[in-house]
Amino acid sequence: MADCLFCGIVAGDIPADVVCSDEYTVAFRDLSPQAPLHVLVVPRRHIVNASTVTDKDGDVVAAMLMAANAVADAAGFGGEDRGFRLVFNVGPDALNSVDHLHLHVLGGRTFDWPPG
């Protein structure tokens, strides 16, 4: 989509601190990090959000999860000793601000539940 921020990053038209990419995904550092590790994993193909994912998107969603694991591992937060959080935000109540499916990878601090 021509006016999508993340499509612009995927295309290389908008600069980002890319940490990894593959044929399905691009992962880059969030501009407003909420943890020492805060990376967004986006599909190269435009998908609006998690509520619009279909059975045809299974390969993309699997690739997003594998990229998230690779990002966390590379940062030293993977495995059972440390840990990390994965978050999909959907819609305005979740404060989603970009209508392009993205997975937040957060690590490097302890996360409370419920958030607050």
C-alpha positions, 0 to 999 in steps of 0.5 A, a space after each residue: 500500500 502506497 501510504 503505509 509506513 511499514 510498507 515503505 520500510 519494507 520497500 527501503 523507501 523509509 529508513 529503519 534500524 533493520 535487525 533481520 529480514 528474510 523472504 517473508 519478514 522484516 524486523 526493525 527497532 521500534 522508535 519508541 521502545 517500551 523495553 531494552 529490546 523492542 523490535 517490530 516484525 512485519 510481513 513483507 506482504 501488506 496484511 492489515 492486522 491479526 484480525 484479518 489473517 486467514 488460513 492463506 497467511 499461515 506461512 507468513 505468521 509462522 515466519 513472523 514467529 520464527 523471526 521473533 525468536 531469532 531476534 530474542 535469541 540474538 539479543 540474549 533473551 531467548 530460551 527458558 532462562 530469560 524470556 521475552 514478550 510477543 504482542 499483536 495489537 489490534 485496533 484503536 482500543 489496543 492503541 494500534 497506530 499502523 494498519 500493517 500487521 506487526 509483532 512486537 518483540 519485547 525483552 530485557 525487563 520483567 513484565 507485570 500482569 496485568 499491565 499497569 
